[in-house]
């Protein structure tokens, strides 16, 4: 086994991070490109697809639903679409592993077709809430059973003429919104969704890329409205997947906090609905320069130059949370080095991710000598000397693992992190790529 693919990794202080790092394809867009390519008419070619475990779970589930998906020697994936009513009931349970995005989006797909499928996942995914997805799908006509509390396994019997929904979501969630939109592709009438703040809008952009009519508007009360018109016909459309900004976040923060660092990241997705972290880090004094801004596959893309910076604490407003919800763990690492304190508000959604990310990050940071306070929906991190030294459990959460490994690059003593195997779900080769820049992340047995 490769020493950098083990469950336990050790990160320690090293020299500056220098050079260019390749960031894997965007996970959110990768899931959606496979799914919408499957629902389209014709063959879609996908370049830059993230080949991590989560996306491969979605690919395997789509194949079980009757779609033909292949990869050629040039790493280009081909999806032979079968249309909005072409899927079949799978003969096996659809195991989505650790993929919350995959399972929730595919629930919407199945709910909008006259097929039946049962979804399951690993221990972590089986403990994550699904009722926020299944409740609106039931309103659209699907029949759904689940474990107590709305947990996996979930069985869905869909309908090919779903009831058009006018849904007011209590949370800004791209997964809730996307599941409803996917089920609404076969609805009798327009599908309308209102959410309190704008969540990432990859589904809306990609639906338009494949030919659907989707409108987005801001209401008078600043909530956001999305409408999918009736009668969509999706047609194959090639996609180049941009590099994932959520994965890039770890290299960005590592460079900002490691003295002397100067790195480049090429082709990073800069969709405004995902730009909260970069905006926040720049407000904190981070030297992050966007270059060569362009559009690829319907998405904004840019190259980034990131240099070591003395950061300062700020208040991160609650209305920014939806645009950076996956990046708060690594932001808390940056905050530990920032002069003053950094307050992160309106982040209750972190408690229902792969783990309770507020508690997991706060507990680990405190063990490393960082001054942290938190409650159910906020966290405050003060400038601290990073002592390091403990063995920290990532609780099999890939973003927690990569955040603590990034912190280890500036700690006085090495930080050991367990539960690192799940890093492969979103950022294959993370440790190796960071080490190419000058980091020191190794197998726990190497120390």
N, C-alpha and C positions, 0 to 999 in steps of 0.2 A: 504494500500500500504506500502511496506517495506520502511523504512526511507532512505535507501541507493539506492533506484531506482527512486528517484524523479528527476525532471528536474534541480533543484538547489541544489548544494552541497557546503559545507564550509570546507576548509582545514586550519588547524592551526598547529603551532609549537608543537612538541611532543618530546618524548624521542627518543633514538636510535631505529633503525629498526633491529630486531633480529629474527632469526629462519629460517624456510624453507617455501617458498611460492610456491603454485602450479599455473603454468601459463597455460592458455587454449591452445588448439591445434592450430597449425599454420593455419591462415585463407587462405593464398594463396594455401597451399597444400590441405586444406579441400575442397575448391571449385573444384580443379582439380581432386581430388580423386573421387568425385561424378560424375563429367562430364566424365572422362575417363572410370570409371566403367560402366557408362551408355552406352558408345560406344563400350565396349568390348563384347566378347562372353563368357557367363558364369556368375557366381555370385561372386562378389567381397565383401569381408568383410572389414570394416573400423573401426579401433579402435582409440580412442582419437580424433574423429571428433569435431571440434569447433561447438558448438550448438548455436552460436550467430545468431542474426537476419539476417545478410548478407548471411551466408551460408545456413540458412533455406530458404531464398528467392530463392537461386539457386536450392535447393532440390525441392521446390514446383514447380518451372518452369520446371524442368526435369520430374516430375510426369505429369504435363500438356502436356509434349511432348511425353508421352506414356511409361515412365520408371516406373518400380515398385521399390520403395525404402522403406525399413522398418527398425525399430530400436527395438532390443530385450531388455529384462529386464537388461542385463549386459552392456547396452549402446554401443553395437556393432551394427553398421549400415550394412545392406545388400542391395546391388545394383544388381538387376538382369539385366545384360546387354542385349541390343537388337541389337548390331552390328552397323556398320557405316552407314547403310541405313534403320534402323528400326524405326526412329522417325516419329511421325504424326503431322500434323498441329493442334495446340491447338485450342480449341473452345472458349477460353477467351484470353484477353490480358495478356502477361507475365509481372507481376509487380515485378520488382527487388528491390523495396524499395530504400535503400541507397547504394546498392552494385554496385560500379563501376566495380569491377572485375567480378562479376557474369554476369552483362549485356553484357560486352564486350566479354568475352569468349563465352557466349552462342550465341552471334551474329555470331561468327565464326562457331559454330556448325551448326546453321540453314543455313548459307550461303553455307555449303557443303552438304546439303541434299535437295531433291526435295519436300520441304515443305515451308509453309508460316507462319510467326509469327510476331506479333506486340509487341514491348517492350515499357514499360513505367517505371517510378520510382517516388520517392518522389520529393519534390520541389528542394532539393539540387541536386539530380542526374539529374533532368531535365534541370539543368543549366550547366551541364558539357559537354565538347566537345566530340562528337562521330565521327566526320568526319575523324579523324586520323585512326579510325577502319573501317568505312564504305567505304572509298575511295579504299583501296586495295581489299576489298571484292567485290566491283563492278568490279574491274579489273579481278577478278577471275570468273566473270560471274553472280554474284547475282544481282537481281533487288532490289533497295533500295529506299524508300522514307522517308523523315524526316521533322521535323519542320525547319523553316528557321535557318540557321547557323549550320545545322547538329545536331540539338538537339532532344531529345526525345519528343514525341513518334516516334519510328523508326519502319517501317515495312520492313521485308526482305523476299523475295521469292528466295530460294536457288536453287542450281543445284547439281545433284548427281555426275556429272563428271566435277568438277571445272577445270578452266584453271590453269595450273601450273604457279606459279608466281616467278619471280626473283625480289625481292623487296629491295630497298635501303631506309631504314627508316632514317628520319632526327633526330629522338630522340631515346634514349635508353629506350624503354618501353616494359616491359614484357607483358603488356596487348595487345599491338599492335602485337607483335611477336606471342603470344599465339593464338590470333584470327585467324591469317593467317595460323599457323600450324594446327589448328583444322579444318579449311576449307580445307586445303591441304591434309587431310587424304584420301579424295576421288578424288584428282586431277589426271589429265592425265599427268604424269611426276613428276619429283622431284620438291619440293618447296624449294626455296632458299631465305634467308633473310640476309641482312647485316645491322648492327646497329653500330653507332659510338663508343659506349662503351658496355661492357657486362652488360645486365640487368639480373635480377634474372632468373635462369634457371630451375625452378621447372618443367615447362612444358616439357623441353627436357628430364630431368631425369625421369619424370613419364611416358612419352611416351615410353622410353626404357624399363621401368619397366613392361609396358603392352605389349611389344613385337615389337614396331616400331623401324625402323632403323633411328637414328638421329645422325648427326655428328656436332661437334662444332670446329671451328678453328679461329685462330687469323691471320688477313691479314697483309701484309707488312706495311700498314699504321696504324696498331694497331686497326683497326676496327674489328668487330667480325662477323663471318659468320656461319650461321646455315643451314643445309640441311636435309630435311625430304625426305627419299626415297619413290618412288612410290610403291603402292601396299601393304600398311600396313594392317595387320590383328591384331587387338587388342584382347588379351585374358585375362580373369579375373585374377587379381593378388591382393592378400590381402595387406592392407596397415596399418601401425601404424603411425599415424600423430604425428610428434614431436611438442613440445611446441613452440609457436610462438615467434621468436626473437623480432619482432616489439612490441609485447605486453610486453615481458620481459623487454624491454628497460626502461619502466617507473619505475619498481622496481629497476633495476640496477642503474639508475641515482639517484633515491631517496636515495638509500643506500650510494652512493658515496658522496652525498652532505650533508647528515644528520650526524652530529658528533656522533661517537661511534657505528655506524651501522656495522653489520656483518651478511649477509644473504646468503642463499643457494637457488639455482634454479636448478631443476632437469629436464634433458631431453630436453634441449633447442636446437633448430635447429641451426647449425653452418655452413650451406652452404656458401661457399666463396662468392657467389653472393649476400649474405645478411649480410656479416660480417663487413661492413664498420663502423658501429657505435662502435662495440667493439674495433676494431682496432684504431679508433679515440680516444676513451676514454682512452685506454691504453697509447697511445702517449701523452695524456694530463696528465698522471701520475696516472690514475685510477688503483686501486688494484683489478684486475679481474683475477681469476685463473680458467683455464679450467681443468676439471677432468673427468676421465672415458670416453674419446672420443671413439665413436663407430659409426656404420652405422645401421640405422633402416629405413626400407622401401625405401632404395636407397638414403637416406639423411644422411649427417653427423650430429651427435648429441653429446652434451657434457653436463656435470653438471657444474654449475658456482658457485664460491664463490666470493662474492663482499663485500668489506670493505670500510668504510669511507676513503676518500683520499683528500688531498689538490691538486686540479687540477691546471694546468697552460694553458694559451691560446696557440693555434696553428693556422696555416693556413690549413684549410681542402680543399684539391685540388678539382677542378671541376671533374676530372676523377673518383672520388670516389662517386659522387652523386648517380649514378645508384644503387650502392650497399647499400644505406642507405636512399633512398629518403623519406620514411615514418618516419624516425627517426630525421629529422632536428628540428621539434618542441621541442622534449625533449632534444636534444643536446643544443639548445639555452638556456634551463634552466640550464644545467650543465655549459655552458659558462658564465652565469651570476655570478657564484661563483668562476670561474677560475682566477688566478692571471694573469694580463695582458689582452690582447684582443684575441678573437677568430674570425677568418674570415671564412665564409662559402661561397665558390665560386661555380658558375655553377648550381644554384638551381632554375632556372626559372620554372622548372616543378612543383614546389610547388604552383605556382599560378593557376594551373588548377586541383587541388585536390578538396576535399569536399568543401573547401573554398580557398581563397587566403591565404595560410598558412604563407607566408612571412609577409604580412601586419598584419594578425591576431595575430601572435606571437609578432611581434615588437610592435604593439600598446598596447597589454596587458602587456608586459614586461616594457615598458616605464611608464605605469600607476603604476607599482609596484616599481618604482624607479631605473630601470635598464637603463644604457646608451646603446642605440641601434641606429645604422644607417643601412640603406638598400637601395637597388635600385631594378631594375627589375629582377636581377639574382644573387644577393648576399646579405649577411647580416653580420654585424659586431657587436659583443656583447662584452662589456667591463665589467671587474670585478666591482661589485656594491653592495651596501648595499641593501638587499631585504626588502623594507619597507612594501610592501603588503597593505592590507586594502581595495582595490576597489572591486566593483562588475564587473566581467569580463564576457563578452559573448563569449562562445565557438562557436557561430554561427552554432550550431548543428553539429560540427565536433568532433568526438570522440577523435582524437589524440590531438587536441587543448585543449579539456576539461581535459584529463588526465595529460597533461603537466602542466597546471596551478594548478591543484590539487597537483601535485608533488612539485611545487614551494612553495605552501602554507606551506609545512612541515618545511620550514626554514625561513619563512617571520616573520618580527617583529609583524605584526598584521594579523589576519586571511584574507584569500582570498576567496571570494564568486564567484562561477562559475555557470553561467546559460547555458542552452543548453546541459545538461549532459545526457539526455535520450539516445543519440546515442552511449554512451559508451557500451551499451549492444550489439551493432552490432559486436564488436570485442573482448571485454574483459568482459564477464558476471561476475558480482560479484567483479569488480575491487576494489571498496571502501572497501568492507568487507574483502577481502584478504589482502589489504594493512593495514587495521586496526589490523588484526591478527598479523602482524609484529611489531605493535607499533605506526602506524600512527594515526592521529586524523582527520578523514574525516566524516562529519555528514550531516544530513538533515539541510537545511537552517533554518528550524523552530526550531532547537534545540539550536540555539545560543541565 
